Amino acid sequence: MLKTSKSIAISGRSMVDDKQVATFNANIYEANASGGSDNINMIITDRDLYDANKATVRKDLQDFQSKVWSAQDEVMASADEKASEG
Protein backbone atom coordinates (compact mmCIF):
# COMPACT_ATOMS: atom_id res chain seq x y z
CA MET A 1 0.00 0.00 0.00
CA LEU A 2 1.35 3.39 -0.98
CA LYS A 3 1.27 6.11 1.63
CA THR A 4 2.25 9.61 0.70
CA SER A 5 2.66 12.88 2.49
CA LYS A 6 3.26 16.46 1.50
CA SER A 7 5.68 18.83 3.11
CA ILE A 8 6.78 22.41 2.65
CA ALA A 9 10.52 23.04 2.67
CA ILE A 10 11.77 26.50 3.58
CA SER A 11 15.39 27.59 3.49
CA GLY A 12 17.22 30.80 4.25
CA ARG A 13 20.71 32.21 4.63
CA SER A 14 22.05 34.75 7.10
CA MET A 15 24.45 37.06 5.29
CA VAL A 16 26.91 39.66 6.61
CA ASP A 17 28.79 41.80 4.08
CA ASP A 18 27.82 39.37 1.27
CA LYS A 19 29.29 36.45 3.24
CA GLN A 20 27.15 33.54 4.38
CA VAL A 21 27.24 33.13 8.15
CA ALA A 22 24.51 30.54 8.69
CA THR A 23 21.86 28.56 6.86
CA PHE A 24 18.35 27.80 8.06
CA ASN A 25 16.15 24.93 6.89
CA ALA A 26 12.67 23.84 7.90
CA ASN A 27 10.22 21.15 6.84
CA ILE A 28 6.54 21.42 7.61
CA TYR A 29 4.38 18.36 7.15
CA GLU A 30 0.64 17.99 6.63
CA ALA A 31 -1.24 17.29 9.84
CA ASN A 32 -2.08 13.74 8.73
CA ALA A 33 1.44 12.88 7.52
CA SER A 34 2.44 9.53 8.90
CA GLY A 35 5.36 10.11 11.22
CA GLY A 36 5.99 13.61 9.88
CA SER A 37 7.35 15.96 12.50
CA ASP A 38 8.07 19.58 11.66
CA ASN A 39 11.71 20.52 12.09
CA ILE A 40 13.90 23.61 11.98
CA ASN A 41 17.70 23.57 11.67
CA MET A 42 20.44 26.19 11.78
CA ILE A 43 23.95 25.48 10.57
CA ILE A 44 26.71 27.98 11.30
CA THR A 45 28.90 28.10 8.21
CA ASP A 46 31.43 30.70 9.41
CA ARG A 47 32.10 30.50 13.16
CA ASP A 48 34.31 33.61 13.36
CA LEU A 49 31.80 35.74 11.46
CA TYR A 50 28.99 34.31 13.60
CA ASP A 51 30.83 35.12 16.83
CA ALA A 52 31.35 38.70 15.62
CA ASN A 53 27.70 39.09 14.46
CA LYS A 54 25.57 36.98 16.81
CA ALA A 55 22.86 39.62 17.19
CA THR A 56 22.40 39.88 13.42
CA VAL A 57 22.31 36.12 12.88
CA ARG A 58 19.93 35.59 15.80
CA LYS A 59 17.60 38.28 14.38
CA ASP A 60 17.69 36.47 11.02
CA LEU A 61 16.83 33.23 12.83
CA GLN A 62 13.86 34.91 14.54
CA ASP A 63 12.66 36.24 11.18
CA PHE A 64 13.03 32.76 9.69
CA GLN A 65 11.11 31.26 12.61
CA SER A 66 8.25 33.71 11.96
CA LYS A 67 8.07 32.57 8.33
CA VAL A 68 7.98 28.94 9.46
CA TRP A 69 5.17 29.67 11.91
CA SER A 70 3.18 31.39 9.16
CA ALA A 71 3.62 28.36 6.92
CA GLN A 72 2.56 26.05 9.77
CA ASP A 73 -0.58 28.13 10.27
CA GLU A 74 -1.38 27.90 6.54
CA VAL A 75 -0.96 24.12 6.59
CA MET A 76 -3.23 23.82 9.63
CA ALA A 77 -5.88 26.11 8.10
CA SER A 78 -5.84 24.04 4.92
CA ALA A 79 -6.21 20.81 6.92
CA ASP A 80 -9.12 22.32 8.87
CA GLU A 81 -10.84 23.35 5.61
CA LYS A 82 -10.47 19.86 4.17
CA ALA A 83 -11.81 18.31 7.36
CA SER A 84 -14.89 20.54 7.38
CA GLU A 85 -15.60 19.78 3.69
CA GLY A 86 -15.38 16.02 4.12
mmCIF file of the C-alpha atoms, coordinates in Angstrom:
data_MODEL
# 
_entry.id   MODEL 
# 
loop_
_atom_site.group_PDB 
_atom_site.id 
_atom_site.type_symbol 
_atom_site.label_atom_id 
_atom_site.label_alt_id 
_atom_site.label_comp_id 
_atom_site.label_asym_id 
_atom_site.label_entity_id 
_atom_site.label_seq_id 
_atom_site.pdbx_PDB_ins_code 
_atom_site.Cartn_x 
_atom_site.Cartn_y 
_atom_site.Cartn_z 
_atom_site.occupancy 
_atom_site.B_iso_or_equiv 
_atom_site.pdbx_formal_charge 
_atom_site.auth_seq_id 
_atom_site.auth_comp_id 
_atom_site.auth_asym_id 
_atom_site.auth_atom_id 
_atom_site.pdbx_PDB_model_num 
ATOM 1  C CA . MET A 1 1  ? 0.000   0.000  0.000  1.00 0.00 ? 1  MET A CA 1 
ATOM 2  C CA . LEU A 1 2  ? 1.349   3.388  -0.979 1.00 0.00 ? 2  LEU A CA 1 
ATOM 3  C CA . LYS A 1 3  ? 1.266   6.106  1.632  1.00 0.00 ? 3  LYS A CA 1 
ATOM 4  C CA . THR A 1 4  ? 2.250   9.609  0.696  1.00 0.00 ? 4  THR A CA 1 
ATOM 5  C CA . SER A 1 5  ? 2.659   12.881 2.493  1.00 0.00 ? 5  SER A CA 1 
ATOM 6  C CA . LYS A 1 6  ? 3.257   16.464 1.504  1.00 0.00 ? 6  LYS A CA 1 
ATOM 7  C CA . SER A 1 7  ? 5.685   18.831 3.106  1.00 0.00 ? 7  SER A CA 1 
ATOM 8  C CA . ILE A 1 8  ? 6.775   22.405 2.653  1.00 0.00 ? 8  ILE A CA 1 
ATOM 9  C CA . ALA A 1 9  ? 10.518  23.043 2.670  1.00 0.00 ? 9  ALA A CA 1 
ATOM 10 C CA . ILE A 1 10 ? 11.768  26.500 3.583  1.00 0.00 ? 10 ILE A CA 1 
ATOM 11 C CA . SER A 1 11 ? 15.387  27.591 3.487  1.00 0.00 ? 11 SER A CA 1 
ATOM 12 C CA . GLY A 1 12 ? 17.224  30.799 4.253  1.00 0.00 ? 12 GLY A CA 1 
ATOM 13 C CA . ARG A 1 13 ? 20.710  32.212 4.634  1.00 0.00 ? 13 ARG A CA 1 
ATOM 14 C CA . SER A 1 14 ? 22.050  34.750 7.097  1.00 0.00 ? 14 SER A CA 1 
ATOM 15 C CA . MET A 1 15 ? 24.448  37.058 5.289  1.00 0.00 ? 15 MET A CA 1 
ATOM 16 C CA . VAL A 1 16 ? 26.914  39.660 6.612  1.00 0.00 ? 16 VAL A CA 1 
ATOM 17 C CA . ASP A 1 17 ? 28.789  41.796 4.083  1.00 0.00 ? 17 ASP A CA 1 
ATOM 18 C CA . ASP A 1 18 ? 27.824  39.369 1.274  1.00 0.00 ? 18 ASP A CA 1 
ATOM 19 C CA . LYS A 1 19 ? 29.289  36.448 3.244  1.00 0.00 ? 19 LYS A CA 1 
ATOM 20 C CA . GLN A 1 20 ? 27.154  33.544 4.383  1.00 0.00 ? 20 GLN A CA 1 
ATOM 21 C CA . VAL A 1 21 ? 27.238  33.128 8.150  1.00 0.00 ? 21 VAL A CA 1 
ATOM 22 C CA . ALA A 1 22 ? 24.509  30.537 8.694  1.00 0.00 ? 22 ALA A CA 1 
ATOM 23 C CA . THR A 1 23 ? 21.865  28.563 6.861  1.00 0.00 ? 23 THR A CA 1 
ATOM 24 C CA . PHE A 1 24 ? 18.355  27.803 8.063  1.00 0.00 ? 24 PHE A CA 1 
ATOM 25 C CA . ASN A 1 25 ? 16.153  24.931 6.895  1.00 0.00 ? 25 ASN A CA 1 
ATOM 26 C CA . ALA A 1 26 ? 12.673  23.836 7.900  1.00 0.00 ? 26 ALA A CA 1 
ATOM 27 C CA . ASN A 1 27 ? 10.222  21.155 6.844  1.00 0.00 ? 27 ASN A CA 1 
ATOM 28 C CA . ILE A 1 28 ? 6.543   21.424 7.612  1.00 0.00 ? 28 ILE A CA 1 
ATOM 29 C CA . TYR A 1 29 ? 4.383   18.356 7.147  1.00 0.00 ? 29 TYR A CA 1 
ATOM 30 C CA . GLU A 1 30 ? 0.643   17.988 6.632  1.00 0.00 ? 30 GLU A CA 1 
ATOM 31 C CA . ALA A 1 31 ? -1.240  17.287 9.837  1.00 0.00 ? 31 ALA A CA 1 
ATOM 32 C CA . ASN A 1 32 ? -2.076  13.741 8.726  1.00 0.00 ? 32 ASN A CA 1 
ATOM 33 C CA . ALA A 1 33 ? 1.439   12.880 7.516  1.00 0.00 ? 33 ALA A CA 1 
ATOM 34 C CA . SER A 1 34 ? 2.442   9.526  8.895  1.00 0.00 ? 34 SER A CA 1 
ATOM 35 C CA . GLY A 1 35 ? 5.359   10.111 11.219 1.00 0.00 ? 35 GLY A CA 1 
ATOM 36 C CA . GLY A 1 36 ? 5.990   13.611 9.877  1.00 0.00 ? 36 GLY A CA 1 
ATOM 37 C CA . SER A 1 37 ? 7.349   15.956 12.498 1.00 0.00 ? 37 SER A CA 1 
ATOM 38 C CA . ASP A 1 38 ? 8.072   19.581 11.658 1.00 0.00 ? 38 ASP A CA 1 
ATOM 39 C CA . ASN A 1 39 ? 11.711  20.523 12.089 1.00 0.00 ? 39 ASN A CA 1 
ATOM 40 C CA . ILE A 1 40 ? 13.903  23.607 11.983 1.00 0.00 ? 40 ILE A CA 1 
ATOM 41 C CA . ASN A 1 41 ? 17.700  23.572 11.671 1.00 0.00 ? 41 ASN A CA 1 
ATOM 42 C CA . MET A 1 42 ? 20.435  26.193 11.783 1.00 0.00 ? 42 MET A CA 1 
ATOM 43 C CA . ILE A 1 43 ? 23.949  25.482 10.568 1.00 0.00 ? 43 ILE A CA 1 
ATOM 44 C CA . ILE A 1 44 ? 26.708  27.979 11.304 1.00 0.00 ? 44 ILE A CA 1 
ATOM 45 C CA . THR A 1 45 ? 28.898  28.104 8.211  1.00 0.00 ? 45 THR A CA 1 
ATOM 46 C CA . ASP A 1 46 ? 31.429  30.696 9.410  1.00 0.00 ? 46 ASP A CA 1 
ATOM 47 C CA . ARG A 1 47 ? 32.097  30.498 13.156 1.00 0.00 ? 47 ARG A CA 1 
ATOM 48 C CA . ASP A 1 48 ? 34.311  33.608 13.356 1.00 0.00 ? 48 ASP A CA 1 
ATOM 49 C CA . LEU A 1 49 ? 31.801  35.738 11.461 1.00 0.00 ? 49 LEU A CA 1 
ATOM 50 C CA . TYR A 1 50 ? 28.988  34.305 13.601 1.00 0.00 ? 50 TYR A CA 1 
ATOM 51 C CA . ASP A 1 51 ? 30.830  35.123 16.829 1.00 0.00 ? 51 ASP A CA 1 
ATOM 52 C CA . ALA A 1 52 ? 31.346  38.703 15.624 1.00 0.00 ? 52 ALA A CA 1 
ATOM 53 C CA . ASN A 1 53 ? 27.703  39.093 14.463 1.00 0.00 ? 53 ASN A CA 1 
ATOM 54 C CA . LYS A 1 54 ? 25.575  36.983 16.812 1.00 0.00 ? 54 LYS A CA 1 
ATOM 55 C CA . ALA A 1 55 ? 22.863  39.617 17.192 1.00 0.00 ? 55 ALA A CA 1 
ATOM 56 C CA . THR A 1 56 ? 22.400  39.881 13.418 1.00 0.00 ? 56 THR A CA 1 
ATOM 57 C CA . VAL A 1 57 ? 22.306  36.117 12.884 1.00 0.00 ? 57 VAL A CA 1 
ATOM 58 C CA . ARG A 1 58 ? 19.931  35.595 15.797 1.00 0.00 ? 58 ARG A CA 1 
ATOM 59 C CA . LYS A 1 59 ? 17.604  38.276 14.375 1.00 0.00 ? 59 LYS A CA 1 
ATOM 60 C CA . ASP A 1 60 ? 17.686  36.469 11.025 1.00 0.00 ? 60 ASP A CA 1 
ATOM 61 C CA . LEU A 1 61 ? 16.831  33.225 12.832 1.00 0.00 ? 61 LEU A CA 1 
ATOM 62 C CA . GLN A 1 62 ? 13.859  34.912 14.541 1.00 0.00 ? 62 GLN A CA 1 
ATOM 63 C CA . ASP A 1 63 ? 12.665  36.243 11.179 1.00 0.00 ? 63 ASP A CA 1 
ATOM 64 C CA . PHE A 1 64 ? 13.029  32.762 9.685  1.00 0.00 ? 64 PHE A CA 1 
ATOM 65 C CA . GLN A 1 65 ? 11.105  31.258 12.615 1.00 0.00 ? 65 GLN A CA 1 
ATOM 66 C CA . SER A 1 66 ? 8.249   33.711 11.963 1.00 0.00 ? 66 SER A CA 1 
ATOM 67 C CA . LYS A 1 67 ? 8.074   32.571 8.329  1.00 0.00 ? 67 LYS A CA 1 
ATOM 68 C CA . VAL A 1 68 ? 7.978   28.943 9.458  1.00 0.00 ? 68 VAL A CA 1 
ATOM 69 C CA . TRP A 1 69 ? 5.169   29.671 11.915 1.00 0.00 ? 69 TRP A CA 1 
ATOM 70 C CA . SER A 1 70 ? 3.175   31.389 9.160  1.00 0.00 ? 70 SER A CA 1 
ATOM 71 C CA . ALA A 1 71 ? 3.622   28.358 6.924  1.00 0.00 ? 71 ALA A CA 1 
ATOM 72 C CA . GLN A 1 72 ? 2.559   26.047 9.769  1.00 0.00 ? 72 GLN A CA 1 
ATOM 73 C CA . ASP A 1 73 ? -0.583  28.134 10.269 1.00 0.00 ? 73 ASP A CA 1 
ATOM 74 C CA . GLU A 1 74 ? -1.378  27.897 6.541  1.00 0.00 ? 74 GLU A CA 1 
ATOM 75 C CA . VAL A 1 75 ? -0.960  24.116 6.589  1.00 0.00 ? 75 VAL A CA 1 
ATOM 76 C CA . MET A 1 76 ? -3.228  23.817 9.626  1.00 0.00 ? 76 MET A CA 1 
ATOM 77 C CA . ALA A 1 77 ? -5.878  26.110 8.099  1.00 0.00 ? 77 ALA A CA 1 
ATOM 78 C CA . SER A 1 78 ? -5.838  24.040 4.919  1.00 0.00 ? 78 SER A CA 1 
ATOM 79 C CA . ALA A 1 79 ? -6.212  20.811 6.919  1.00 0.00 ? 79 ALA A CA 1 
ATOM 80 C CA . ASP A 1 80 ? -9.119  22.325 8.873  1.00 0.00 ? 80 ASP A CA 1 
ATOM 81 C CA . GLU A 1 81 ? -10.839 23.347 5.612  1.00 0.00 ? 81 GLU A CA 1 
ATOM 82 C CA . LYS A 1 82 ? -10.467 19.858 4.173  1.00 0.00 ? 82 LYS A CA 1 
ATOM 83 C CA . ALA A 1 83 ? -11.811 18.308 7.360  1.00 0.00 ? 83 ALA A CA 1 
ATOM 84 C CA . SER A 1 84 ? -14.892 20.540 7.377  1.00 0.00 ? 84 SER A CA 1 
ATOM 85 C CA . GLU A 1 85 ? -15.602 19.777 3.693  1.00 0.00 ? 85 GLU A CA 1 
ATOM 86 C CA . GLY A 1 86 ? -15.380 16.019 4.115  1.00 0.00 ? 86 GLY A CA 1 
# 
